Amino acid sequence: MPMVSDTLVSWDTLAAGRLAPSAFEATMLSEGKLYVVLGVVLLIWVGIVLFLLHLERRMRLLEREIPRLQAKITEVEDEAYN
């Protein structure tokens, strides 16, 4: 394996046997866009997690409401038959 200096080299670059980052990697790193991309990906994951937590809360509330609604349906059916 080649010796790597203190330059910023990604693991896939090393795996491919190259010592210098690709043009795409160099551009993203030099212009700071890599952190923007990582930030956007992080925001998407946070949004997904928050959405799932919201759905879980709503599901829990609806599950608690099922017995009350079933009792109300039974009550209305009993009144209809009487």
C-alpha positions, 0 to 999 in steps of 0.5 A, spaced: 500 500 500 502 506 498 504 511 503 499 517 504 501 524 506 497 528 510 493 530 505 485 529 505 484 523 501 478 519 501 478 511 503 475 510 496 480 513 493 485 509 497 481 503 495 482 505 487 489 505 488 490 513 487 493 518 492 490 524 489 482 525 490 478 525 484 476 532 480 469 531 483 472 530 490 477 536 489 472 541 487 467 539 492 472 539 498 475 546 495 469 549 494 466 547 501 460 544 497 461 537 500 459 540 507 453 543 504 451 536 501 452 532 508 448 538 511 442 536 506 443 529 507 443 530 515 436 534 514 433 529 510 434 524 515 432 528 521 426 529 517 424 522 516 425 521 523 421 526 525 416 524 520 416 517 523 415 519 530 409 523 528 406 517 525 407 513 531 404 518 536 398 519 531 397 511 531 398 511 539 392 516 539 388 512 534 389 506 538 387 508 544 381 511 541 378 504 538 375 502 544 371 508 545 369 508 538 367 501 538 363 502 545 359 508 541 358 504 535 355 498 540 351 503 543 348 506 537 346 499 534 343 498 541 339 504 540 337 502 533 334 495 535 330 498 541 
